[in-house]
Amino acid sequence: MNRLAIEDLPDPDNSQAVFAFAMSFNGYEHFGSFSASMTAAKQRKRATLIDVRNELFTAARASRHMDSEAYLNSYRELLPILRELIAADT
């Protein structure tokens, strides 16, 4: 996975950019299945960028399925954690 920079994080008010960012990580591929990705996301570990990106990915997928923008609330909650993890990774 490419390294992220703080500048890569979209504005939380730009729903299309947030959705595109969420989809730039595929939890199904990373964890090997829908079930494994969902199990990891539900744990809400938030210790690594993988944890947080997977949680956002699954929230965005669920929102798409339900035709809602609930993933934006998840992104707003995860944004400070993303910033902290990116800063620690540089």
DOLUMMAR-753073 format. One record per residue (C-alpha): residue number from 0; x, y, z. Coordinates in steps of 0.02 Angstrom, whole numbers. Last residue first. Example, Ala and Ser with C-alpha at 12.3 -4.5 7.8 and 13.67 -1.06 7.14 Angstrom:
BEGIN
ATOM  resi       x       y       z
ATOM     1     684     -53     357
ATOM     0     615    -225     390
// end
This chain:
BEGIN
ATOM  resi       x       y       z
ATOM    89     324     480     430
ATOM    88     221     338     504
ATOM    87     182     430     667
ATOM    86     107     575     569
ATOM    85       1     455     467
ATOM    84     -61     368     625
ATOM    83    -107     534     708
ATOM    82    -195     601     553
ATOM    81    -293     439     531
ATOM    80    -343     443     714
ATOM    79    -403     623     698
ATOM    78    -502     575     542
ATOM    77    -584     418     613
ATOM    76    -735     503     691
ATOM    75    -760     617     541
ATOM    74    -741     468     426
ATOM    73    -869     367     523
ATOM    72    -992     511     514
ATOM    71    -960     523     326
ATOM    70    -991     335     310
ATOM    69   -1174     370     356
ATOM    68   -1200     440     181
ATOM    67   -1346     329     138
ATOM    66   -1399     212      -3
ATOM    65   -1405      61     114
ATOM    64   -1280     -38       9
ATOM    63   -1176     118     -18
ATOM    62   -1176     152     168
ATOM    61   -1121     -26     204
ATOM    60    -978     -11      81
ATOM    59    -927     157     155
ATOM    58    -928      88     332
ATOM    57    -829     -65     276
ATOM    56    -697      45     194
ATOM    55    -688     161     345
ATOM    54    -655      15     462
ATOM    53    -529     -55     340
ATOM    52    -439     111     331
ATOM    51    -432     119     521
ATOM    50    -363     -56     548
ATOM    49    -242     -43     402
ATOM    48    -180     125     465
ATOM    47    -137      39     627
ATOM    46    -199      34     808
ATOM    45    -382      72     769
ATOM    44    -438     -90     852
ATOM    43    -621     -64     804
ATOM    42    -657    -250     824
ATOM    41    -803    -230     704
ATOM    40    -682    -185     564
ATOM    39    -582    -346     585
ATOM    38    -739    -454     581
ATOM    37    -803    -358     428
ATOM    36    -640    -385     333
ATOM    35    -636    -569     379
ATOM    34    -816    -595     323
ATOM    33    -796    -503     158
ATOM    32    -644    -607     117
ATOM    31    -454    -613     105
ATOM    30    -408    -482     234
ATOM    29    -322    -366     111
ATOM    28    -434    -406     -37
ATOM    27    -596    -384      59
ATOM    26    -526    -231     148
ATOM    25    -499    -140     -15
ATOM    24    -414      26      18
ATOM    23    -442     165    -111
ATOM    22    -628     139     -81
ATOM    21    -627     246      76
ATOM    20    -532     383     -17
ATOM    19    -660     381    -158
ATOM    18    -801     391     -30
ATOM    17    -716     537      58
ATOM    16    -690     626    -108
ATOM    15    -871     602    -158
ATOM    14    -936     659      12
ATOM    13    -835     820      15
ATOM    12    -879     890     188
ATOM    11    -749     781     273
ATOM    10    -613     864     168
ATOM     9    -506     726      96
ATOM     8    -352     650     177
ATOM     7    -209     640      52
ATOM     6    -132     801     121
ATOM     5     -96     711     285
ATOM     4      16     596     185
ATOM     3     -16     413     149
ATOM     2     113     285      99
ATOM     1      64     173     -43
ATOM     0       0       0       0
// end
